[in-house]
Amino acid sequence: MRPTQLLVAILCLMTVMVTADQQGGKGDWIELLEGVKMKLTASATEKNKGKPGEQVSQDYYDSVTVWYEARTQDGTLVGRSYGGKDETIMIGLMVPSWRMMIHSLQVGDEIELFSPASLAGKRQDVTFTLHIKGVHKATLVDKLMHHHILCTAVVGLFVYFILQAIVFKESPKDYKPLPASKNPSNPIVVLEVSISKKKSEAIELELFRDMVPKTAENFLSLCEGHKVGCYKNTLFHRVIPGFMIQGGDIGNGGASIYGLKFNDEWTNGAYRHTEPFLLSMANHGPNTNGSQFFITTEPTRWLDGKHVVFGRVISGQTVVKSIEATGTASGKPRAPSIITKCYVKQK
């Protein structure tokens, strides 16, 4: 148990010892638990020549200034208030056990708590020292500012979700199951890949043109060759085992055939990343699709609604796994995997 956790637990039991008069006088040790003792080392009443100190408030918005530290028997510091200085905390933000204890004390009270090593979780016994330094009544401005911060946070979240839903259109509302079989009307694209400078092997991809025609056309055009670039002679430059292989960096900022970037295509719904060997668009946020793509090697459901699935591997899964085997946790491949040829398969 950490010293601060023990302190909180013990302080829950201290509401009965508000002043020295109630507990037998200043300097008397009072046993709270077996082996755990407390004493009032200085009282507000004594400091004020018989007059009680200001009671700590129970108001949610009021604050109390305290100083505390914990030391082992040999004097080693094992915990203290932030920066070793007085710390001011709003009553309402304290955990309930602190609130229950703190409002029974007065400004000027100083307390020591002794805990055996077994309870403090240390090799030596620990002594806690707590001083109540001041209370601060919240003004109307303080209360309004507190609510202002909460309101700002709520409004900020509301605006964020509105932007996501209306402007960014980040998440589709209509998810559809992946088709069980190949659609004969969808194009098939072939990527021939050389791994570690060995003979090229083919990966065949069905493009879901029936679901995402714009995204499929972008990939198909960059396979055939377009004025903005071509996938031929490009690398699978980011490979992470157990996740995916990523390629399609054609230079020039990774532009698409529609311009530098184009929007996520959710018009007809979307497919989820529920299985390996799915072809999906790489991006760096909503509506930032370009030329880069990735092929999953495991289900990646956390990408649903963030990346557009637009195809799948129908042949060459072993080639994908061979590329995956060159990857690292950082994504930097240990050997090059180069697309030596790319074309549309004739039906």
Disulfide bonds with the S-S distance in Angstrom:
none
